[in-house]
């Protein structure tokens, strides 16, 4: 039941992240960070950071977002929406 509850919470957060991506991703070249998505959703960083990251990864698996790593560390990871996302 805990796994089902987490999946349900993830689906709720995905809806909010999708809305944030609509605001942040005006075109497929615009890059943004995880913190930008956090601020746009208005969710608490300590409580929802993992779920927002999972949402971005799920959208990446669906072909709606891309992650770009600009250096060898995790501090330079950016996201952008794909042309498929812009058509949705």
PDB file with SEQRES, HELIX, SHEET and CRYST1 records, atoms N, CA, C and O in Angstrom:
SEQRES   1 A   88  UNK UNK UNK UNK UNK UNK UNK UNK UNK UNK UNK UNK UNK          
SEQRES   2 A   88  UNK UNK UNK UNK UNK UNK UNK UNK UNK UNK UNK UNK UNK          
SEQRES   3 A   88  UNK UNK UNK UNK UNK UNK UNK UNK UNK UNK UNK UNK UNK          
SEQRES   4 A   88  UNK UNK UNK UNK UNK UNK UNK UNK UNK UNK UNK UNK UNK          
SEQRES   5 A   88  UNK UNK UNK UNK UNK UNK UNK UNK UNK UNK UNK UNK UNK          
SEQRES   6 A   88  UNK UNK UNK UNK UNK UNK UNK UNK UNK UNK UNK UNK UNK          
SEQRES   7 A   88  UNK UNK UNK UNK UNK UNK UNK UNK UNK UNK                      
HELIX    1 AA1 UNK A    2  UNK A   24  1                                  23    
HELIX    2 AA2 UNK A   34  UNK A   41  1                                   8    
HELIX    3 AA3 UNK A   45  UNK A   61  1                                  17    
HELIX    4 AA4 UNK A   74  UNK A   76  5                                   3    
HELIX    5 AA5 UNK A   83  UNK A   87  1                                   5    
SHEET    1 AA1 2 UNK A  65  UNK A  69  0                                        
SHEET    2 AA1 2 UNK A  77  UNK A  81 -1                                        
CRYST1    1.000    1.000    1.000  90.00  90.00  90.00 P 1           1          
ATOM      1  N   UNK A   1       0.809  -1.201   0.000  1.00  0.00           N  
ATOM      2  CA  UNK A   1       0.000   0.000   0.000  1.00  0.00           C  
ATOM      3  C   UNK A   1       0.850   1.262   0.000  1.00  0.00           C  
ATOM      4  O   UNK A   1       0.440   2.289  -0.541  1.00  0.00           O  
ATOM      5  N   UNK A   2       2.039   1.188   0.608  1.00  0.00           N  
ATOM      6  CA  UNK A   2       2.925   2.358   0.624  1.00  0.00           C  
ATOM      7  C   UNK A   2       3.389   2.695  -0.784  1.00  0.00           C  
ATOM      8  O   UNK A   2       3.490   3.868  -1.145  1.00  0.00           O  
ATOM      9  N   UNK A   3       3.670   1.679  -1.574  1.00  0.00           N  
ATOM     10  CA  UNK A   3       4.103   1.901  -2.956  1.00  0.00           C  
ATOM     11  C   UNK A   3       2.983   2.542  -3.778  1.00  0.00           C  
ATOM     12  O   UNK A   3       3.236   3.416  -4.608  1.00  0.00           O  
ATOM     13  N   UNK A   4       1.762   2.108  -3.545  1.00  0.00           N  
ATOM     14  CA  UNK A   4       0.622   2.684  -4.261  1.00  0.00           C  
ATOM     15  C   UNK A   4       0.387   4.132  -3.841  1.00  0.00           C  
ATOM     16  O   UNK A   4       0.031   4.970  -4.669  1.00  0.00           O  
ATOM     17  N   UNK A   5       0.583   4.424  -2.567  1.00  0.00           N  
ATOM     18  CA  UNK A   5       0.413   5.799  -2.081  1.00  0.00           C  
ATOM     19  C   UNK A   5       1.475   6.714  -2.678  1.00  0.00           C  
ATOM     20  O   UNK A   5       1.185   7.853  -3.045  1.00  0.00           O  
ATOM     21  N   UNK A   6       2.713   6.212  -2.775  1.00  0.00           N  
ATOM     22  CA  UNK A   6       3.780   7.027  -3.368  1.00  0.00           C  
ATOM     23  C   UNK A   6       3.506   7.268  -4.850  1.00  0.00           C  
ATOM     24  O   UNK A   6       3.749   8.365  -5.352  1.00  0.00           O  
ATOM     25  N   UNK A   7       3.009   6.267  -5.542  1.00  0.00           N  
ATOM     26  CA  UNK A   7       2.688   6.424  -6.965  1.00  0.00           C  
ATOM     27  C   UNK A   7       1.567   7.442  -7.153  1.00  0.00           C  
ATOM     28  O   UNK A   7       1.612   8.249  -8.081  1.00  0.00           O  
ATOM     29  N   UNK A   8       0.578   7.408  -6.291  1.00  0.00           N  
ATOM     30  CA  UNK A   8      -0.523   8.374  -6.369  1.00  0.00           C  
ATOM     31  C   UNK A   8      -0.014   9.790  -6.106  1.00  0.00           C  
ATOM     32  O   UNK A   8      -0.422  10.735  -6.782  1.00  0.00           O  
ATOM     33  N   UNK A   9       0.878   9.934  -5.124  1.00  0.00           N  
ATOM     34  CA  UNK A   9       1.449  11.252  -4.834  1.00  0.00           C  
ATOM     35  C   UNK A   9       2.297  11.739  -6.007  1.00  0.00           C  
ATOM     36  O   UNK A   9       2.270  12.922  -6.348  1.00  0.00           O  
ATOM     37  N   UNK A  10       3.051  10.823  -6.626  1.00  0.00           N  
ATOM     38  CA  UNK A  10       3.855  11.179  -7.791  1.00  0.00           C  
ATOM     39  C   UNK A  10       2.971  11.677  -8.927  1.00  0.00           C  
ATOM     40  O   UNK A  10       3.318  12.652  -9.594  1.00  0.00           O  
ATOM     41  N   UNK A  11       1.844  11.029  -9.157  1.00  0.00           N  
ATOM     42  CA  UNK A  11       0.936  11.448 -10.228  1.00  0.00           C  
ATOM     43  C   UNK A  11       0.382  12.849  -9.957  1.00  0.00           C  
ATOM     44  O   UNK A  11       0.217  13.642 -10.884  1.00  0.00           O  
ATOM     45  N   UNK A  12       0.100  13.150  -8.702  1.00  0.00           N  
ATOM     46  CA  UNK A  12      -0.380  14.484  -8.332  1.00  0.00           C  
ATOM     47  C   UNK A  12       0.690  15.531  -8.590  1.00  0.00           C  
ATOM     48  O   UNK A  12       0.407  16.605  -9.120  1.00  0.00           O  
ATOM     49  N   UNK A  13       1.927  15.210  -8.208  1.00  0.00           N  
ATOM     50  CA  UNK A  13       3.038  16.147  -8.403  1.00  0.00           C  
ATOM     51  C   UNK A  13       3.339  16.301  -9.890  1.00  0.00           C  
ATOM     52  O   UNK A  13       3.697  17.393 -10.331  1.00  0.00           O  
ATOM     53  N   UNK A  14       3.203  15.233 -10.669  1.00  0.00           N  
ATOM     54  CA  UNK A  14       3.448  15.309 -12.112  1.00  0.00           C  
ATOM     55  C   UNK A  14       2.536  16.334 -12.779  1.00  0.00           C  
ATOM     56  O   UNK A  14       2.956  17.029 -13.704  1.00  0.00           O  
ATOM     57  N   UNK A  15       1.305  16.432 -12.320  1.00  0.00           N  
ATOM     58  CA  UNK A  15       0.376  17.420 -12.878  1.00  0.00           C  
ATOM     59  C   UNK A  15       0.898  18.835 -12.609  1.00  0.00           C  
ATOM     60  O   UNK A  15       0.851  19.693 -13.491  1.00  0.00           O  
ATOM     61  N   UNK A  16       1.394  19.076 -11.397  1.00  0.00           N  
ATOM     62  CA  UNK A  16       1.929  20.390 -11.054  1.00  0.00           C  
ATOM     63  C   UNK A  16       3.218  20.679 -11.819  1.00  0.00           C  
ATOM     64  O   UNK A  16       3.445  21.809 -12.251  1.00  0.00           O  
ATOM     65  N   UNK A  17       4.059  19.663 -11.986  1.00  0.00           N  
ATOM     66  CA  UNK A  17       5.307  19.843 -12.735  1.00  0.00           C  
ATOM     67  C   UNK A  17       4.994  20.118 -14.204  1.00  0.00           C  
ATOM     68  O   UNK A  17       5.658  20.942 -14.832  1.00  0.00           O  
ATOM     69  N   UNK A  18       4.001  19.445 -14.752  1.00  0.00           N  
ATOM     70  CA  UNK A  18       3.616  19.684 -16.141  1.00  0.00           C  
ATOM     71  C   UNK A  18       3.219  21.151 -16.333  1.00  0.00           C  
ATOM     72  O   UNK A  18       3.609  21.781 -17.317  1.00  0.00           O  
ATOM     73  N   UNK A  19       2.443  21.687 -15.390  1.00  0.00           N  
ATOM     74  CA  UNK A  19       2.060  23.093 -15.453  1.00  0.00           C  
ATOM     75  C   UNK A  19       3.263  24.012 -15.358  1.00  0.00           C  
ATOM     76  O   UNK A  19       3.337  25.024 -16.054  1.00  0.00           O  
ATOM     77  N   UNK A  20       4.211  23.658 -14.491  1.00  0.00           N  
ATOM     78  CA  UNK A  20       5.431  24.466 -14.357  1.00  0.00           C  
ATOM     79  C   UNK A  20       6.252  24.418 -15.643  1.00  0.00           C  
ATOM     80  O   UNK A  20       6.837  25.424 -16.045  1.00  0.00           O  
ATOM     81  N   UNK A  21       6.295  23.264 -16.280  1.00  0.00           N  
ATOM     82  CA  UNK A  21       7.042  23.144 -17.533  1.00  0.00           C  
ATOM     83  C   UNK A  21       6.410  23.984 -18.631  1.00  0.00           C  
ATOM     84  O   UNK A  21       7.112  24.516 -19.491  1.00  0.00           O  
ATOM     85  N   UNK A  22       5.084  24.105 -18.606  1.00  0.00           N  
ATOM     86  CA  UNK A  22       4.409  24.959 -19.585  1.00  0.00           C  
ATOM     87  C   UNK A  22       4.853  26.413 -19.421  1.00  0.00           C  
ATOM     88  O   UNK A  22       4.975  27.138 -20.408  1.00  0.00           O  
ATOM     89  N   UNK A  23       5.097  26.844 -18.174  1.00  0.00           N  
ATOM     90  CA  UNK A  23       5.559  28.209 -17.920  1.00  0.00           C  
ATOM     91  C   UNK A  23       7.037  28.377 -18.259  1.00  0.00           C  
ATOM     92  O   UNK A  23       7.435  29.380 -18.852  1.00  0.00           O  
ATOM     93  N   UNK A  24       7.850  27.390 -17.879  1.00  0.00           N  
ATOM     94  CA  UNK A  24       9.299  27.513 -18.040  1.00  0.00           C  
ATOM     95  C   UNK A  24       9.773  27.196 -19.458  1.00  0.00           C  
ATOM     96  O   UNK A  24      10.708  27.825 -19.955  1.00  0.00           O  
ATOM     97  N   UNK A  25       9.145  26.243 -20.097  1.00  0.00           N  
ATOM     98  CA  UNK A  25       9.596  25.781 -21.409  1.00  0.00           C  
ATOM     99  C   UNK A  25       8.877  26.464 -22.537  1.00  0.00           C  
ATOM    100  O   UNK A  25       8.001  25.876 -23.171  1.00  0.00           O  
ATOM    101  N   UNK A  26       9.238  27.702 -22.795  1.00  0.00           N  
ATOM    102  CA  UNK A  26       8.588  28.449 -23.880  1.00  0.00           C  
ATOM    103  C   UNK A  26       9.026  27.955 -25.254  1.00  0.00           C  
ATOM    104  O   UNK A  26       8.279  28.059 -26.227  1.00  0.00           O  
ATOM    105  N   UNK A  27      10.241  27.416 -25.329  1.00  0.00           N  
ATOM    106  CA  UNK A  27      10.717  26.800 -26.564  1.00  0.00           C  
ATOM    107  C   UNK A  27      11.641  25.648 -26.202  1.00  0.00           C  
ATOM    108  O   UNK A  27      12.006  25.488 -25.037  1.00  0.00           O  
ATOM    109  N   UNK A  28      12.019  24.852 -27.179  1.00  0.00           N  
ATOM    110  CA  UNK A  28      12.793  23.640 -26.898  1.00  0.00           C  
ATOM    111  C   UNK A  28      14.277  23.912 -26.650  1.00  0.00           C  
ATOM    112  O   UNK A  28      15.032  22.976 -26.384  1.00  0.00           O  
ATOM    113  N   UNK A  29      14.708  25.160 -26.731  1.00  0.00           N  
ATOM    114  CA  UNK A  29      16.109  25.502 -26.451  1.00  0.00           C  
ATOM    115  C   UNK A  29      16.299  26.121 -25.069  1.00  0.00           C  
ATOM    116  O   UNK A  29      17.428  26.254 -24.598  1.00  0.00           O  
ATOM    117  N   UNK A  30      15.200  26.500 -24.416  1.00  0.00           N  
ATOM    118  CA  UNK A  30      15.267  27.140 -23.100  1.00  0.00           C  
ATOM    119  C   UNK A  30      15.620  26.105 -22.042  1.00  0.00           C  
ATOM    120  O   UNK A  30      14.890  25.133 -21.853  1.00  0.00           O  
ATOM    121  N   UNK A  31      16.750  26.313 -21.344  1.00  0.00           N  
ATOM    122  CA  UNK A  31      17.168  25.389 -20.302  1.00  0.00           C  
ATOM    123  C   UNK A  31      16.806  25.965 -18.931  1.00  0.00           C  
ATOM    124  O   UNK A  31      16.812  27.180 -18.730  1.00  0.00           O  
ATOM    125  N   UNK A  32      16.494  25.072 -18.004  1.00  0.00           N  
ATOM    126  CA  UNK A  32      16.158  25.471 -16.642  1.00  0.00           C  
ATOM    127  C   UNK A  32      16.675  24.407 -15.693  1.00  0.00           C  
ATOM    128  O   UNK A  32      17.028  23.302 -16.106  1.00  0.00           O  
ATOM    129  N   UNK A  33      16.714  24.759 -14.408  1.00  0.00           N  
ATOM    130  CA  UNK A  33      17.218  23.853 -13.387  1.00  0.00           C  
ATOM    131  C   UNK A  33      16.066  23.277 -12.577  1.00  0.00           C  
ATOM    132  O   UNK A  33      14.932  23.749 -12.658  1.00  0.00           O  
ATOM    133  N   UNK A  34      16.373  22.266 -11.808  1.00  0.00           N  
ATOM    134  CA  UNK A  34      15.393  21.668 -10.913  1.00  0.00           C  
ATOM    135  C   UNK A  34      14.826  22.716  -9.958  1.00  0.00           C  
ATOM    136  O   UNK A  34      13.624  22.719  -9.691  1.00  0.00           O  
ATOM    137  N   UNK A  35      15.670  23.602  -9.442  1.00  0.00           N  
ATOM    138  CA  UNK A  35      15.205  24.643  -8.526  1.00  0.00           C  
ATOM    139  C   UNK A  35      14.203  25.576  -9.189  1.00  0.00           C  
ATOM    140  O   UNK A  35      13.288  26.065  -8.527  1.00  0.00           O  
ATOM    141  N   UNK A  36      14.357  25.831 -10.482  1.00  0.00           N  
ATOM    142  CA  UNK A  36      13.379  26.666 -11.197  1.00  0.00           C  
ATOM    143  C   UNK A  36      12.002  26.002 -11.202  1.00  0.00           C  
ATOM    144  O   UNK A  36      10.979  26.666 -11.034  1.00  0.00           O  
ATOM    145  N   UNK A  37      11.993  24.689 -11.397  1.00  0.00           N  
ATOM    146  CA  UNK A  37      10.733  23.952 -11.394  1.00  0.00           C  
ATOM    147  C   UNK A  37      10.132  23.974  -9.986  1.00  0.00           C  
ATOM    148  O   UNK A  37       8.927  24.163  -9.822  1.00  0.00           O  
ATOM    149  N   UNK A  38      10.984  23.778  -8.970  1.00  0.00           N  
ATOM    150  CA  UNK A  38      10.516  23.830  -7.579  1.00  0.00           C  
ATOM    151  C   UNK A  38       9.844  25.162  -7.271  1.00  0.00           C  
ATOM    152  O   UNK A  38       8.751  25.194  -6.705  1.00  0.00           O  
ATOM    153  N   UNK A  39      10.492  26.251  -7.640  1.00  0.00           N  
ATOM    154  CA  UNK A  39       9.940  27.580  -7.371  1.00  0.00           C  
ATOM    155  C   UNK A  39       8.626  27.799  -8.118  1.00  0.00           C  
ATOM    156  O   UNK A  39       7.688  28.380  -7.572  1.00  0.00           O  
ATOM    157  N   UNK A  40       8.561  27.338  -9.353  1.00  0.00           N  
ATOM    158  CA  UNK A  40       7.367  27.551 -10.163  1.00  0.00           C  
ATOM    159  C   UNK A  40       6.173  26.755  -9.631  1.00  0.00           C  
ATOM    160  O   UNK A  40       5.039  27.232  -9.678  1.00  0.00           O  
ATOM    161  N   UNK A  41       6.423  25.550  -9.127  1.00  0.00           N  
ATOM    162  CA  UNK A  41       5.325  24.754  -8.573  1.00  0.00           C  
ATOM    163  C   UNK A  41       4.857  25.308  -7.236  1.00  0.00           C  
ATOM    164  O   UNK A  41       3.694  25.146  -6.868  1.00  0.00           O  
ATOM    165  N   UNK A  42       5.760  25.962  -6.505  1.00  0.00           N  
ATOM    166  CA  UNK A  42       5.412  26.480  -5.185  1.00  0.00           C  
ATOM    167  C   UNK A  42       5.422  25.426  -4.099  1.00  0.00           C  
ATOM    168  O   UNK A  42       5.002  25.691  -2.973  1.00  0.00           O  
ATOM    169  N   UNK A  43       5.898  24.227  -4.422  1.00  0.00           N  
ATOM    170  CA  UNK A  43       5.952  23.152  -3.439  1.00  0.00           C  
ATOM    171  C   UNK A  43       7.177  23.305  -2.540  1.00  0.00           C  
ATOM    172  O   UNK A  43       8.169  23.922  -2.929  1.00  0.00           O  
ATOM    173  N   UNK A  44       7.101  22.742  -1.344  1.00  0.00           N  
ATOM    174  CA  UNK A  44       8.195  22.792  -0.383  1.00  0.00           C  
ATOM    175  C   UNK A  44       9.373  21.960  -0.884  1.00  0.00           C  
ATOM    176  O   UNK A  44       9.216  20.789  -1.230  1.00  0.00           O  
ATOM    177  N   UNK A  45      10.540  22.572  -0.918  1.00  0.00           N  
ATOM    178  CA  UNK A  45      11.741  21.931  -1.467  1.00  0.00           C  
ATOM    179  C   UNK A  45      12.119  20.673  -0.701  1.00  0.00           C  
ATOM    180  O   UNK A  45      12.435  19.650  -1.308  1.00  0.00           O  
ATOM    181  N   UNK A  46      12.090  20.736   0.627  1.00  0.00           N  
ATOM    182  CA  UNK A  46      12.536  19.578   1.411  1.00  0.00           C  
ATOM    183  C   UNK A  46      11.592  18.393   1.273  1.00  0.00           C  
ATOM    184  O   UNK A  46      12.029  17.243   1.321  1.00  0.00           O  
ATOM    185  N   UNK A  47      10.322  18.658   1.106  1.00  0.00           N  
ATOM    186  CA  UNK A  47       9.343  17.579   1.040  1.00  0.00           C  
ATOM    187  C   UNK A  47       9.150  17.021  -0.367  1.00  0.00           C  
ATOM    188  O   UNK A  47       8.914  15.823  -0.527  1.00  0.00           O  
ATOM    189  N   UNK A  48       9.246  17.873  -1.388  1.00  0.00           N  
ATOM    190  CA  UNK A  48       8.849  17.469  -2.747  1.00  0.00           C  
ATOM    191  C   UNK A  48       9.984  17.400  -3.766  1.00  0.00           C  
ATOM    192  O   UNK A  48       9.743  17.063  -4.925  1.00  0.00           O  
ATOM    193  N   UNK A  49      11.208  17.709  -3.362  1.00  0.00           N  
ATOM    194  CA  UNK A  49      12.313  17.716  -4.319  1.00  0.00           C  
ATOM    195  C   UNK A  49      12.437  16.375  -5.055  1.00  0.00           C  
ATOM    196  O   UNK A  49      12.551  16.342  -6.280  1.00  0.00           O  
ATOM    197  N   UNK A  50      12.414  15.285  -4.306  1.00  0.00           N  
ATOM    198  CA  UNK A  50      12.543  13.961  -4.914  1.00  0.00           C  
ATOM    199  C   UNK A  50      11.418  13.633  -5.871  1.00  0.00           C  
ATOM    200  O   UNK A  50      11.647  13.059  -6.935  1.00  0.00           O  
ATOM    201  N   UNK A  51      10.204  13.996  -5.496  1.00  0.00           N  
ATOM    202  CA  UNK A  51       9.055  13.720  -6.362  1.00  0.00           C  
ATOM    203  C   UNK A  51       9.092  14.565  -7.631  1.00  0.00           C  
ATOM    204  O   UNK A  51       8.701  14.102  -8.703  1.00  0.00           O  
ATOM    205  N   UNK A  52       9.560  15.800  -7.507  1.00  0.00           N  
ATOM    206  CA  UNK A  52       9.669  16.645  -8.698  1.00  0.00           C  
ATOM    207  C   UNK A  52      10.739  16.092  -9.628  1.00  0.00           C  
ATOM    208  O   UNK A  52      10.556  16.064 -10.845  1.00  0.00           O  
ATOM    209  N   UNK A  53      11.852  15.652  -9.058  1.00  0.00           N  
ATOM    210  CA  UNK A  53      12.907  15.048  -9.865  1.00  0.00           C  
ATOM    211  C   UNK A  53      12.405  13.767 -10.524  1.00  0.00           C  
ATOM    212  O   UNK A  53      12.689  13.523 -11.696  1.00  0.00           O  
ATOM    213  N   UNK A  54      11.665  12.953  -9.787  1.00  0.00           N  
ATOM    214  CA  UNK A  54      11.079  11.737 -10.369  1.00  0.00           C  
ATOM    215  C   UNK A  54      10.110  12.082 -11.497  1.00  0.00           C  
ATOM    216  O   UNK A  54      10.039  11.372 -12.500  1.00  0.00           O  
ATOM    217  N   UNK A  55       9.363  13.174 -11.328  1.00  0.00           N  
ATOM    218  CA  UNK A  55       8.437  13.609 -12.381  1.00  0.00           C  
ATOM    219  C   UNK A  55       9.194  14.015 -13.640  1.00  0.00           C  
ATOM    220  O   UNK A  55       8.812  13.639 -14.748  1.00  0.00           O  
ATOM    221  N   UNK A  56      10.264  14.780 -13.466  1.00  0.00           N  
ATOM    222  CA  UNK A  56      11.073  15.183 -14.618  1.00  0.00           C  
ATOM    223  C   UNK A  56      11.666  13.965 -15.322  1.00  0.00           C  
ATOM    224  O   UNK A  56      11.716  13.912 -16.551  1.00  0.00           O  
ATOM    225  N   UNK A  57      12.107  13.000 -14.545  1.00  0.00           N  
ATOM    226  CA  UNK A  57      12.655  11.768 -15.132  1.00  0.00           C  
ATOM    227  C   UNK A  57      11.570  10.982 -15.873  1.00  0.00           C  
ATOM    228  O   UNK A  57      11.820  10.425 -16.942  1.00  0.00           O  
ATOM    229  N   UNK A  58      10.374  10.943 -15.303  1.00  0.00           N  
ATOM    230  CA  UNK A  58       9.263  10.238 -15.964  1.00  0.00           C  
ATOM    231  C   UNK A  58       8.924  10.929 -17.284  1.00  0.00           C  
ATOM    232  O   UNK A  58       8.692  10.266 -18.296  1.00  0.00           O  
ATOM    233  N   UNK A  59       8.896  12.261 -17.269  1.00  0.00           N  
ATOM    234  CA  UNK A  59       8.650  12.989 -18.519  1.00  0.00           C  
ATOM    235  C   UNK A  59       9.774  12.755 -19.525  1.00  0.00           C  
ATOM    236  O   UNK A  59       9.529  12.703 -20.730  1.00  0.00           O  
ATOM    237  N   UNK A  60      11.015  12.612 -19.030  1.00  0.00           N  
ATOM    238  CA  UNK A  60      12.135  12.306 -19.922  1.00  0.00           C  
ATOM    239  C   UNK A  60      11.926  10.938 -20.559  1.00  0.00           C  
ATOM    240  O   UNK A  60      12.160  10.768 -21.755  1.00  0.00           O  
ATOM    241  N   UNK A  61      11.483   9.952 -19.758  1.00  0.00           N  
ATOM    242  CA  UNK A  61      11.221   8.616 -20.294  1.00  0.00           C  
ATOM    243  C   UNK A  61      10.099   8.633 -21.336  1.00  0.00           C  
ATOM    244  O   UNK A  61      10.076   7.810 -22.251  1.00  0.00           O  
ATOM    245  N   UNK A  62       9.170   9.580 -21.183  1.00  0.00           N  
ATOM    246  CA  UNK A  62       8.060   9.715 -22.134  1.00  0.00           C  
ATOM    247  C   UNK A  62       8.440  10.566 -23.348  1.00  0.00           C  
ATOM    248  O   UNK A  62       7.639  10.728 -24.268  1.00  0.00           O  
ATOM    249  N   UNK A  63       9.663  11.109 -23.352  1.00  0.00           N  
ATOM    250  CA  UNK A  63      10.120  11.918 -24.472  1.00  0.00           C  
ATOM    251  C   UNK A  63       9.679  13.368 -24.418  1.00  0.00           C  
ATOM    252  O   UNK A  63       9.728  14.064 -25.432  1.00  0.00           O  
ATOM    253  N   UNK A  64       9.245  13.845 -23.243  1.00  0.00           N  
ATOM    254  CA  UNK A  64       8.756  15.215 -23.121  1.00  0.00           C  
ATOM    255  C   UNK A  64       9.797  16.194 -22.577  1.00  0.00           C  
ATOM    256  O   UNK A  64       9.683  17.400 -22.793  1.00  0.00           O  
ATOM    257  N   UNK A  65      10.809  15.687 -21.875  1.00  0.00           N  
ATOM    258  CA  UNK A  65      11.900  16.532 -21.388  1.00  0.00           C  
ATOM    259  C   UNK A  65      13.233  15.872 -21.718  1.00  0.00           C  
ATOM    260  O   UNK A  65      13.308  14.680 -22.017  1.00  0.00           O  
ATOM    261  N   UNK A  66      14.285  16.689 -21.653  1.00  0.00           N  
ATOM    262  CA  UNK A  66      15.654  16.197 -21.815  1.00  0.00           C  
ATOM    263  C   UNK A  66      16.471  16.731 -20.658  1.00  0.00           C  
ATOM    264  O   UNK A  66      16.218  17.832 -20.171  1.00  0.00           O  
ATOM    265  N   UNK A  67      17.453  15.957 -20.214  1.00  0.00           N  
ATOM    266  CA  UNK A  67      18.391  16.454 -19.217  1.00  0.00           C  
ATOM    267  C   UNK A  67      19.731  16.685 -19.898  1.00  0.00           C  
ATOM    268  O   UNK A  67      20.158  15.904 -20.748  1.00  0.00           O  
ATOM    269  N   UNK A  68      20.383  17.770 -19.510  1.00  0.00           N  
ATOM    270  CA  UNK A  68      21.667  18.149 -20.080  1.00  0.00           C  
ATOM    271  C   UNK A  68      22.653  18.313 -18.942  1.00  0.00           C  
ATOM    272  O   UNK A  68      22.424  19.102 -18.025  1.00  0.00           O  
ATOM    273  N   UNK A  69      23.747  17.572 -18.996  1.00  0.00           N  
ATOM    274  CA  UNK A  69      24.779  17.650 -17.960  1.00  0.00           C  
ATOM    275  C   UNK A  69      25.955  18.428 -18.535  1.00  0.00           C  
ATOM    276  O   UNK A  69      26.623  17.965 -19.460  1.00  0.00           O  
ATOM    277  N   UNK A  70      26.203  19.614 -17.981  1.00  0.00           N  
ATOM    278  CA  UNK A  70      27.230  20.499 -18.519  1.00  0.00           C  
ATOM    279  C   UNK A  70      28.613  20.303 -17.903  1.00  0.00           C  
ATOM    280  O   UNK A  70      29.585  20.886 -18.382  1.00  0.00           O  
ATOM    281  N   UNK A  71      28.717  19.488 -16.846  1.00  0.00           N  
ATOM    282  CA  UNK A  71      30.020  19.199 -16.252  1.00  0.00           C  
ATOM    283  C   UNK A  71      29.962  17.823 -15.605  1.00  0.00           C  
ATOM    284  O   UNK A  71      28.944  17.133 -15.665  1.00  0.00           O  
ATOM    285  N   UNK A  72      31.067  17.439 -14.987  1.00  0.00           N  
ATOM    286  CA  UNK A  72      31.138  16.116 -14.367  1.00  0.00           C  
ATOM    287  C   UNK A  72      30.428  16.033 -13.022  1.00  0.00           C  
ATOM    288  O   UNK A  72      30.258  14.939 -12.484  1.00  0.00           O  
ATOM    289  N   UNK A  73      30.011  17.174 -12.469  1.00  0.00           N  
ATOM    290  CA  UNK A  73      29.325  17.118 -11.182  1.00  0.00           C  
ATOM    291  C   UNK A  73      27.819  17.297 -11.376  1.00  0.00           C  
ATOM    292  O   UNK A  73      27.359  17.649 -12.462  1.00  0.00           O  
ATOM    293  N   UNK A  74      27.072  17.053 -10.325  1.00  0.00           N  
ATOM    294  CA  UNK A  74      25.610  17.127 -10.406  1.00  0.00           C  
ATOM    295  C   UNK A  74      25.067  18.536 -10.263  1.00  0.00           C  
ATOM    296  O   UNK A  74      23.852  18.729 -10.287  1.00  0.00           O  
ATOM    297  N   UNK A  75      25.946  19.534 -10.114  1.00  0.00           N  
ATOM    298  CA  UNK A  75      25.496  20.908  -9.952  1.00  0.00           C  
ATOM    299  C   UNK A  75      25.221  21.589 -11.289  1.00  0.00           C  
ATOM    300  O   UNK A  75      24.655  22.681 -11.318  1.00  0.00           O  
ATOM    301  N   UNK A  76      25.604  20.975 -12.370  1.00  0.00           N  
ATOM    302  CA  UNK A  76      25.416  21.559 -13.694  1.00  0.00           C  
ATOM    303  C   UNK A  76      24.457  20.737 -14.547  1.00  0.00           C  
ATOM    304  O   UNK A  76      24.686  20.546 -15.741  1.00  0.00           O  
ATOM    305  N   UNK A  77      23.381  20.252 -13.928  1.00  0.00           N  
ATOM    306  CA  UNK A  77      22.367  19.510 -14.669  1.00  0.00           C  
ATOM    307  C   UNK A  77      21.207  20.455 -14.966  1.00  0.00           C  
ATOM    308  O   UNK A  77      20.624  21.060 -14.067  1.00  0.00           O  
ATOM    309  N   UNK A  78      20.897  20.560 -16.234  1.00  0.00           N  
ATOM    310  CA  UNK A  78      19.802  21.413 -16.693  1.00  0.00           C  
ATOM    311  C   UNK A  78      18.776  20.547 -17.403  1.00  0.00           C  
ATOM    312  O   UNK A  78      19.067  19.423 -17.810  1.00  0.00           O  
ATOM    313  N   UNK A  79      17.593  21.075 -17.543  1.00  0.00           N  
ATOM    314  CA  UNK A  79      16.490  20.396 -18.206  1.00  0.00           C  
ATOM    315  C   UNK A  79      15.953  21.296 -19.296  1.00  0.00           C  
ATOM    316  O   UNK A  79      16.098  22.516 -19.232  1.00  0.00           O  
ATOM    317  N   UNK A  80      15.339  20.699 -20.289  1.00  0.00           N  
ATOM    318  CA  UNK A  80      14.595  21.462 -21.286  1.00  0.00           C  
ATOM    319  C   UNK A  80      13.483  20.576 -21.826  1.00  0.00           C  
ATOM    320  O   UNK A  80      13.558  19.348 -21.785  1.00  0.00           O  
ATOM    321  N   UNK A  81      12.458  21.235 -22.330  1.00  0.00           N  
ATOM    322  CA  UNK A  81      11.337  20.490 -22.904  1.00  0.00           C  
ATOM    323  C   UNK A  81      11.672  20.152 -24.359  1.00  0.00           C  
ATOM    324  O   UNK A  81      12.493  20.811 -24.997  1.00  0.00           O  
ATOM    325  N   UNK A  82      11.022  19.120 -24.854  1.00  0.00           N  
ATOM    326  CA  UNK A  82      11.245  18.699 -26.233  1.00  0.00           C  
ATOM    327  C   UNK A  82      10.170  19.306 -27.140  1.00  0.00           C  
ATOM    328  O   UNK A  82       9.154  19.793 -26.645  1.00  0.00           O  
ATOM    329  N   UNK A  83      10.375  19.284 -28.433  1.00  0.00           N  
ATOM    330  CA  UNK A  83       9.329  19.757 -29.354  1.00  0.00           C  
ATOM    331  C   UNK A  83       8.012  18.993 -29.175  1.00  0.00           C  
ATOM    332  O   UNK A  83       6.937  19.555 -29.385  1.00  0.00           O  
ATOM    333  N   UNK A  84       8.091  17.709 -28.786  1.00  0.00           N  
ATOM    334  CA  UNK A  84       6.885  16.916 -28.538  1.00  0.00           C  
ATOM    335  C   UNK A  84       6.083  17.494 -27.368  1.00  0.00           C  
ATOM    336  O   UNK A  84       4.852  17.495 -27.390  1.00  0.00           O  
ATOM    337  N   UNK A  85       6.795  17.986 -26.344  1.00  0.00           N  
ATOM    338  CA  UNK A  85       6.111  18.595 -25.210  1.00  0.00           C  
ATOM    339  C   UNK A  85       5.384  19.864 -25.660  1.00  0.00           C  
ATOM    340  O   UNK A  85       4.255  20.118 -25.239  1.00  0.00           O  
ATOM    341  N   UNK A  86       6.020  20.642 -26.499  1.00  0.00           N  
ATOM    342  CA  UNK A  86       5.424  21.891 -26.951  1.00  0.00           C  
ATOM    343  C   UNK A  86       4.161  21.654 -27.771  1.00  0.00           C  
ATOM    344  O   UNK A  86       3.291  22.523 -27.831  1.00  0.00           O  
ATOM    345  N   UNK A  87       4.052  20.498 -28.397  1.00  0.00           N  
ATOM    346  CA  UNK A  87       2.869  20.160 -29.188  1.00  0.00           C  
ATOM    347  C   UNK A  87       1.723  19.629 -28.332  1.00  0.00           C  
ATOM    348  O   UNK A  87       0.588  19.545 -28.799  1.00  0.00           O  
ATOM    349  N   UNK A  88       2.015  19.272 -27.081  1.00  0.00           N  
ATOM    350  CA  UNK A  88       0.974  18.682 -26.210  1.00  0.00           C  
ATOM    351  C   UNK A  88       0.096  19.745 -25.577  1.00  0.00           C  
ATOM    352  O   UNK A  88      -0.821  19.420 -24.823  1.00  0.00           O  
TER     353      UNK A  88                                                      
END                                                                             
